[in-house]
Amino acid sequence: MTELTRCQLRALSLAADGLGVGEIAELMNISVRTAEHHLKTARKAMDSKTTAGAVASAIRQGLITSVVAIIIG
């Protein structure tokens, strides 16, 4: 299983909920650049070229949950 930091998990969870990087930064009380860094390092850790792919991998591995995934489930 892939290990992600707390910040990477939070950023991916917010991305899974459809938030953009600016909204993620605001909710996490960090700069946009730092939010972009968390998403970039999460993508790298998940071996994904896209945030959507990293989110999907994290959901499959049980690292995060998505409201949409739970509803469709």
C-alpha positions as CSV (number, residue, x, y, z in Angstrom):
1,M,0.0,0.0,0.0
2,T,1.2,3.5,-0.8
3,E,2.1,5.7,2.1
4,L,1.0,9.4,1.9
5,T,1.5,12.2,4.3
6,R,-1.4,13.7,6.2
7,C,-1.3,16.8,3.9
8,Q,-1.2,14.7,0.7
9,L,-4.2,12.7,1.9
10,R,-6.1,15.8,2.8
11,A,-5.4,17.4,-0.5
12,L,-6.4,14.3,-2.5
13,S,-9.6,14.0,-0.4
14,L,-10.5,17.5,-1.2
15,A,-9.7,17.0,-4.9
16,A,-11.9,13.9,-4.8
17,D,-14.7,16.1,-3.6
18,G,-14.2,18.3,-6.7
19,L,-12.3,21.2,-5.2
20,G,-9.7,23.1,-7.3
21,V,-6.2,23.9,-6.0
22,G,-7.2,27.3,-4.9
23,E,-10.1,26.0,-2.8
24,I,-7.9,23.2,-1.4
25,A,-5.3,25.8,-0.4
26,E,-7.9,28.0,1.3
27,L,-9.4,25.1,3.3
28,M,-6.0,23.8,4.3
29,N,-4.9,27.3,5.2
30,I,-1.8,27.0,3.0
31,S,-0.6,28.8,-0.2
32,V,-1.7,27.7,-3.6
33,R,1.9,26.7,-4.4
34,T,2.0,24.5,-1.3
35,A,-1.3,22.9,-2.3
36,E,0.1,22.2,-5.8
37,H,3.2,20.7,-4.2
38,H,1.1,18.3,-2.0
39,L,-0.9,17.2,-5.0
40,K,2.2,16.8,-7.1
41,T,4.0,14.7,-4.5
42,A,0.8,12.6,-4.0
43,R,0.6,12.0,-7.8
44,K,4.2,10.9,-7.8
45,A,3.7,8.6,-4.8
46,M,0.6,7.1,-6.4
47,D,2.6,6.7,-9.7
48,S,0.0,8.8,-11.6
49,K,0.3,11.5,-14.1
50,T,-3.0,13.2,-13.1
51,T,-4.7,14.1,-9.9
52,A,-7.8,12.2,-11.0
53,G,-5.7,9.1,-11.4
54,A,-4.1,9.6,-8.0
55,V,-7.5,10.1,-6.4
56,A,-8.8,6.9,-8.1
57,S,-5.8,4.9,-6.9
58,A,-6.1,6.3,-3.4
59,I,-9.8,5.3,-3.3
60,R,-9.0,1.8,-4.6
61,Q,-6.3,1.4,-1.9
62,G,-8.7,2.6,0.8
63,L,-6.6,5.6,1.6
64,I,-9.4,8.1,1.1
65,T,-13.1,7.9,0.5
66,S,-15.2,9.8,-1.9
67,V,-18.9,10.7,-1.5
68,V,-19.5,9.8,-5.1
69,A,-17.7,6.4,-4.7
70,I,-19.9,5.6,-1.7
71,I,-23.1,6.6,-3.5
72,I,-22.3,4.5,-6.6
73,G,-20.7,1.9,-4.6
